[in-house]
Amino acid sequence: MNDCAAARRHLVPAVAAVAMALALASPLRAQAPPVPPWPSVPADGLMASLRTLSSEEFEGRGAGTPGGARARAWVRERFGAIGLKPASDSFEHPFSFTPRGRTQDGAELAAVHGVNLIGTCPGTDPTLPVMVLSAHYDHVGVRGGEIFHGADDNASGVAVLLEAAAHCIRQPFRRTLIVAAFDAEEMGLQGAHAFLAAPPVARDRVALNVNLDMVARGDKGELYAAGLHHSPTLRPLLDPVAARAPIRLLFGHDTPGSGNDDWTLQSDHGVFHEAGIPFVYFGVEDHPDYHRPTDTADKVNPVFFANAAATVLDALRALDAGLE
Ligand SMILES: [Zn+2]
């Protein structure tokens, strides 16, 4: 547990007491929705996951590489230990694709074999459309003899995905949460394409994709939630989350025509968007170590990371409660 989380836990009863006093003093205040308890996420478990996934052993987790396969085996084992149920007879969903481009001799590039990991946390109301929580576990592997560790991109998202999955198993959501660790995002969002080509539930039963990609490097103390430009009805659900978040949760990076500032198609959520499925994407702005070998675990501030994870979890609960 980090100091901020501990401090916040002490604050919550005081805030609740003030809220109750105000409610008693003013009948109007009694109409305000209750503030649910803040979900605390200990930093040590998150950091342990992030360090493991970005370690030398996994060699940058390139899709179709031995390091990628070792990373997958580790995530798969965690899915089972958490108590997620396989979406079919296995957590593993293999797919193949041929990367764009040519070899130096002008030949087509060889097919790459990727594997998505998909588990479910059953909801308390199976009649409701589901939410898909996603994070890509692959990164760019080894280039020029150097390991690209991908601590922020995207060991961080997978670490939060695992924590959120464990929370869901302990205290299920109303709607079923499909937990997807995608492969080959770095080669053109291939895992997300494969997922939606053969989804574990019909597409029209997917209410929302919540995608996590680069959520640990809060160099500015800011985390973005993108996607509300396309789905403005989600804004009232996330405004209270931003108001009580221990970090700055900002909305944006989703305005068409804003070039690279528009993140709508820049990670796996883009495939859901193109399929007409609303998304909320959580991520930080680019930093100097983005897609460099220096994207390492030691650059991550554990306090920001834990607070970002708690904010994502709070948002998931708010979205689960408030979605139509
Ligand atoms: Zn990424």
Boltz pocket constraint, residues with backbone or C-beta under 6 A from the ligand:
constraints:
  - pocket:
      binder: B
      contacts: [[A, 136], [A, 138], [A, 153], [A, 154], [A, 185], [A, 213], [A, 214], [A, 267]]
      max_distance: 6.0
